[in-house]
Amino acid sequence: MSHPGSLVCVGLGMMLGAHVSPRSRAHIEQADVVFAAVSDPLVELWLQQMHGDVRSLQSCYGTGKSRHDTYREMVEAMLAQVRSGRRVCGVFYGHPGVFAQAPHRAIEQARREGFQAHMEPGISAEDCLYADLGIDPGNVGCQHYEASQFMFYRRVVDPSAYLILWQVGHAGDRSVSRTATGPAYRRLLVELLAQDYPPDHGVIAYEAATLPISTPRTEGMPLSAIVDADLRLQTTLVIPPARPLQRNQAMLDRIAALDSEAARGEPLLQ
């Protein structure tokens, strides 16, 4: 049985006013209350032009405060209004389901309590990255990892595909409370990457444009230079392939055999 209150989490995309979809705009305009998790005051002012009751979730953040506590407070703020029977819209930068824990948690909790809840997609930094850097992920493939998680766990890296590390500015942060680490942590990251890439391998520090008058950051540098580079929370490290694709001749031969059987009209081997 569903209850009167409802929740929808929408994404504004990365560029102010340019990336929001018609469906997301409609949800914002038709909600009873709008919660905004956007760090730019200009974005909040823009939202206030679409709705008269926009409540910022930025106050949930605090210096030295665990982001886990922040996300719990965001979820509770939205769910309190849902439980009171109101149509709630949570607004987030980019895609609300990409590097955003609060929307996922809020939707799951609302559904457990019997409320209608869903997510509307948005244009993420990943989408902008493909466009700005001219990368087709279907060409040689892409591997995506959050930078700290990449350091904390053993991963099998394929240097013939793109490797994309998100939130590299606070790589190695175990506190879940800092917005940046420093050169010593990035030196460890370089040591880890050096198992698969030479120190002079070219990489790109990428940041999507957030205003129509701004341009994306696409700064190239050798891998070793990221230790002292200006890497912020929103910086993504793009590592192009370091070697060509390796043919799997054994598999190609088996596929060719199946192709031959199909061409002769023979039943395919199980």
ABEGO torsion letter per residue (X at the ends): XBBABBBBBBBAEABBGAABBAAAAAAAAABABBBBBBABAAAAAAAAAABABBBBAAAABBBGBBAAAAAAAAAAAAAAAAAAGBBBBBBBBEBAABGBAAAAAAAAAAAAAGBBBBBBBBBBAAAAAAAAAGBBAAAAEBBBBBAAAAAABBBBBBAABBBBBBGAAABGBAAGABABBBAAAAAAAAAAAAAABBAABBBBBBBBBABAABBBBBBBBBAAAAAABBBBAABBBBBBBABBBBBBAAAAAAAAAAAAAAAAGBBBBX
